[in-house]
Amino acid sequence: MPYNFEDYIHDFKIKAACERYFEKIIEASIDLTFLIIKDRKFKIPEDDREAFDILAKEGVINDELADRLKDAKGMRNIIAHQYGNVDDKVVFISITKELVNDVNKFLNNIKSSK
């Protein structure tokens, strides 16, 4: 993890590694979401974004967390597929502050909803 935004934007290796880990963490979260849906026999979603909504509807996570994870999925797509311009400041904040908290909440909600 970079110590600050300047380290992030000026070190290509740090930036590339952070973006790649962001992608992998979101992909793992989506995979886990589908495993929970299958295991608990919830409605099968039509896409990844709907999967988070289903977990919210079933009480596994709340609506706010579902929205945050959907937003992270959208950012993952922007990073992975290089859609438009990536706002480095937004990605840095997401990686260093928001993603860790959201994924930890996600995992804790899953554990407590059994």
C-alpha positions as CSV (number, residue, x, y, z in Angstrom):
1,M,0.0,0.0,0.0
2,P,1.3,3.4,-0.8
3,Y,2.0,5.8,2.1
4,N,0.4,8.7,0.4
5,F,-1.2,9.9,-2.9
6,E,2.1,11.2,-4.2
7,D,3.7,7.7,-3.8
8,Y,0.7,6.3,-5.6
9,I,0.8,8.5,-8.7
10,H,4.5,8.7,-9.1
11,D,5.4,5.0,-8.7
12,F,4.1,3.0,-11.6
13,K,4.8,-0.3,-9.9
14,I,2.8,0.7,-6.8
15,K,-0.1,2.1,-8.9
16,A,-0.2,-1.0,-11.1
17,A,-0.1,-3.4,-8.1
18,C,-2.8,-1.5,-6.2
19,E,-5.1,-1.5,-9.2
20,R,-4.5,-5.2,-9.9
21,Y,-5.2,-6.1,-6.2
22,F,-8.3,-3.9,-6.4
23,E,-9.5,-6.0,-9.4
24,K,-8.7,-9.3,-7.7
25,I,-10.4,-8.4,-4.4
26,I,-13.6,-7.3,-6.2
27,E,-13.6,-10.4,-8.4
28,A,-13.2,-12.6,-5.2
29,S,-16.1,-10.7,-3.6
30,I,-18.3,-11.4,-6.6
31,D,-17.3,-15.0,-6.6
32,L,-18.2,-15.3,-2.9
33,T,-21.5,-13.6,-3.5
34,F,-22.5,-16.2,-6.1
35,L,-21.3,-19.0,-3.8
36,I,-23.6,-17.7,-1.0
37,I,-26.5,-17.3,-3.4
38,K,-26.1,-20.9,-4.6
39,D,-25.5,-22.4,-1.2
40,R,-28.5,-20.7,0.4
41,K,-30.7,-21.2,-2.7
42,F,-31.5,-17.6,-3.2
43,K,-32.8,-16.3,-6.5
44,I,-30.2,-16.5,-9.3
45,P,-29.1,-13.1,-10.4
46,E,-28.9,-12.0,-14.0
47,D,-25.6,-10.2,-13.5
48,D,-23.0,-9.3,-10.9
49,R,-24.6,-6.1,-9.7
50,E,-27.9,-7.9,-9.1
51,A,-26.1,-10.4,-6.9
52,F,-25.3,-7.8,-4.3
53,D,-28.9,-6.6,-4.4
54,I,-30.1,-10.2,-3.7
55,L,-27.8,-10.5,-0.7
56,A,-29.3,-7.2,0.6
57,K,-32.9,-8.4,-0.1
58,E,-32.1,-11.6,1.8
59,G,-30.7,-9.7,4.8
60,V,-27.1,-10.9,4.4
61,I,-25.8,-7.3,3.8
62,N,-27.6,-3.9,4.0
63,D,-28.5,-1.8,1.1
64,E,-25.7,0.7,1.7
65,L,-23.0,-2.0,1.6
66,A,-24.6,-3.5,-1.5
67,D,-24.5,-0.1,-3.2
68,R,-20.8,0.4,-2.2
69,L,-19.9,-3.0,-3.5
70,K,-21.7,-2.3,-6.8
71,D,-19.8,0.9,-7.1
72,A,-16.5,-0.9,-6.5
73,K,-17.5,-3.4,-9.2
74,G,-18.1,-0.5,-11.5
75,M,-14.7,1.0,-10.7
76,R,-13.1,-2.4,-11.2
77,N,-14.5,-2.5,-14.7
78,I,-13.2,1.0,-15.4
79,I,-9.7,0.0,-14.2
80,A,-9.7,-3.4,-15.9
81,H,-11.1,-2.3,-19.2
82,Q,-9.7,1.2,-19.2
83,Y,-13.1,2.8,-19.9
84,G,-12.5,6.6,-20.2
85,N,-10.2,8.4,-17.8
86,V,-9.5,6.9,-14.4
87,D,-9.5,9.5,-11.6
88,D,-6.3,8.6,-9.7
89,K,-7.4,10.4,-6.5
90,V,-10.7,8.4,-6.4
91,V,-8.9,5.1,-7.0
92,F,-6.3,5.9,-4.3
93,I,-9.0,6.7,-1.7
94,S,-11.0,3.6,-2.7
95,I,-7.9,1.4,-2.4
96,T,-6.4,2.8,0.8
97,K,-9.6,3.6,2.8
98,E,-12.9,2.3,1.5
99,L,-12.2,-1.1,0.0
100,V,-10.7,-2.6,3.1
101,N,-13.6,-1.4,5.3
102,D,-16.2,-2.5,2.8
103,V,-14.8,-6.0,2.3
104,N,-14.3,-6.5,6.0
105,K,-18.0,-5.5,6.6
106,F,-19.0,-7.8,3.8
107,L,-17.1,-10.8,5.3
108,N,-18.4,-10.1,8.8
109,N,-22.0,-9.8,7.6
110,I,-21.6,-13.1,5.8
111,K,-20.3,-14.8,8.9
112,S,-23.0,-13.5,11.1
113,S,-25.9,-14.3,8.8
114,K,-25.5,-18.1,8.8
